[in-house]
Amino acid sequence: MDVLDVPGAAAELDVCAETVRRLIRAGRLRAMRAGTRGYRIRRCWIAEYRNSTITL
C-alpha cells in the first residue's frame, strides 16, 4: 500500500496542496486523517479521482 501526504498527492496530481485539501473537504478525493493534523491519501484513491474526472 503506497500512501502519500498532502504535498505528495499534490505533486502526483500536479496541483497545489491547498487544492488537494479542498478536494478532500468536498468529498471528491478520498483520504484518511493522520493524527490531529494532516491527511494520508492512497495512490489507488488518486487513481479513482482521476478516473472520475476524465472527460471525453
C-alpha positions as CSV (number, residue, x, y, z in Angstrom):
1,M,0.0,0.0,0.0
2,D,1.5,3.3,-1.1
3,V,0.4,6.2,1.0
4,L,1.1,9.9,0.3
5,D,0.8,13.0,2.4
6,V,-1.0,16.1,1.0
7,P,2.2,17.6,-0.7
8,G,3.0,14.3,-2.2
9,A,-0.6,13.9,-3.6
10,A,-0.4,17.5,-4.9
11,A,2.7,16.6,-6.8
12,E,1.1,13.5,-8.1
13,L,-1.9,15.4,-9.4
14,D,0.1,18.4,-10.5
15,V,-1.9,20.8,-8.4
16,C,-1.1,22.8,-5.2
17,A,-1.5,21.3,-1.7
18,E,-4.5,23.6,-0.9
19,T,-6.4,22.2,-3.9
20,V,-5.9,18.7,-2.6
21,R,-7.2,19.8,0.8
22,R,-10.3,21.4,-0.9
23,L,-10.9,18.2,-2.9
24,I,-10.8,16.2,0.4
25,R,-13.1,18.5,2.2
26,A,-15.5,18.5,-0.7
27,G,-15.6,14.7,-0.6
28,R,-14.2,14.4,-4.2
29,L,-10.9,12.8,-3.1
30,R,-10.8,10.0,-0.5
31,A,-8.3,10.4,2.4
32,M,-7.8,9.3,5.9
33,R,-6.9,11.5,8.9
34,A,-3.3,11.2,10.2
35,G,-3.4,12.1,13.9
36,T,-4.6,15.6,14.7
37,R,-3.0,17.2,11.6
38,G,-3.0,16.3,8.0
39,Y,-4.3,13.6,5.7
40,R,-2.9,10.5,4.1
41,I,-4.0,9.6,0.6
42,R,-3.5,6.2,-1.1
43,R,-2.3,6.1,-4.7
44,C,-5.3,4.0,-5.6
45,W,-7.6,6.8,-4.3
46,I,-5.8,9.3,-6.6
47,A,-6.4,6.9,-9.5
48,E,-10.1,6.7,-8.6
49,Y,-10.2,10.5,-8.5
50,R,-8.5,10.8,-11.9
51,N,-10.8,8.2,-13.4
52,S,-13.9,10.0,-12.1
53,T,-12.8,13.3,-13.7
54,I,-12.0,12.1,-17.2
55,T,-14.0,13.9,-19.9
56,L,-14.3,12.8,-23.4
